[in-house]
Amino acid sequence: MKRTLQKIAFFFEMRSFGVCSWWAAKLGIQTNKVRLGFIYATCIGLGSPLIPYLIMAWILEHKHYFGFKRSKRASIWEL
């Protein structure tokens, strides 16, 4: 039983924390603050922020389907 719970926790750590790190990179703040914000919002909102969080995790996992890739340009003249 304990091993199963560890596998579940590891799965969520590897998959779902990408959302927090992505938001932290976009906002320029620490990842821990974003995680705490989601935890507090989930407690205050009775679990409702968990649904957009899971949607964002799914989108980040499958972003290659949405065309979020940006090609880096070598110089300004390649506009």
Buried (B, 14 or more C-beta within 10 A) or exposed (E): EEEEEEEEEEEEEEBBBEBBEBBBEEEEEEBEEBBEBBEEBBEEEEEEBBEEBEEBBEBBEEEEEEEEEEEEEEEEEEE
